[in-house]
Amino acid sequence: MSTPRAADVLGRVTLVTGKEEFLGERTVAAVRSAVRSHDPEAELSEAAAGDLTAGTLGELSAPSLFTSTRCVVVRQLENLPDDSVAGLVAYAEAPAEDVALVLVHGGGQKGSGVLNKLRKLPTVDEHKSAEVRPSEFASFVANEVRSLGSSIDEGAAETLVQAVGHDLRALAGAAHQLTNDFPGETLTAEKVKKYFGGRAEAKSFAVADAAFWGRCEIALEELRWALDGGTPPVLVTSAFAGSARGVARYKAAARGLREADLAREVGVPPWKLRTIRDQSRAWSDGGIAHAIMVIARADADIKGAATDPAYTLERLVLTIAGLREPR
């Protein structure tokens, strides 16, 4: 959520819903910060919804001896007892003016009844923290960097995702580190690689990408660097599987869709879609189907404790590069 003012949260109920815990926790922290900025002596408290009764809610929202301003966070709203629903909804209809009540629901269908009641109230503001799809992680990185006063190009954002993985907390931390070390500068792939290029995931993607372009010598060289650097072989086959799925999805969905819709269908950001589109021109339907089978076999060999994983992966690189149609 954008940084709220005290007037946005005091005397109101902030409803935080969704499975993306990191984003939900940011909303909770933003509400607390707004309350503390308004009143440094404000009292902060938490409770589990499963323990909430009409009496305990009254105690949580009542002014203390030292201050009348409070921020109350009730977590796991999905576990609210049925006999406490009416009391909570009644409070939410007319919240205490010096209290910021935050209700956190972890997502799913459990507790949907109380959510529906709360959503109808004009005193309730809902902030949804939906799960981030694979195609949205690069956009998340770009937004993080932008919020810190800098910028990042599309390729660099995707490089960071490949290097750090799909953990939002880790991505946010990486964005913060980069903007601190390159203040006011546009973050490029080179800057990202300087800090995170040694990550195993990034090396694996480099091997797969070169192989799917048919750049056999480069792929083998990247493979040797990756294995010598301690990259687990299973990450390499995983990267190959991701590349194969991307090409297969593109070929299946490419007809008649606009680029933005096609990117959503394939599950990648628009800039990555352009890379997959260019790669796919040298892949027939039969070739990509064969590639998927070869990758699955290599993955099974490695997970089955192949006697020489390096040989298995070298053979995989040669096979994938050879399956491309000559152009």
Secondary structure, 3 states (H helix, E strand, C coil): CCCCCHHHHCCEEEEEECCCHHHHHHHHHHHHHHHHHHCCCCEEEEEEHHHCCHHHHHHHHCCCCCCCCEEEEEECHHHCCHHHHHHHHHHHHCCCCCEEEEEEECCCCCCHHHHHHHHCCCCEEEEECCCCCHHHHHHHHHHHHHHCCCEECHHHHHHHHHHHCCCHHHHHHHHHHHHHHCCCCEECHHHHHHHHCCCHHHHHHHHHHHHHCCCHHHHHHHHHHHHHCCCCHHHHHHHHHHHHHHHHHHHHHCCCCCHHHHHHHHCCCHHHHHHHHHHHCCCCHHHHHHHHHHHHHHHHHHHCCCCCHHHHHHHHHHHHHHHCCCC
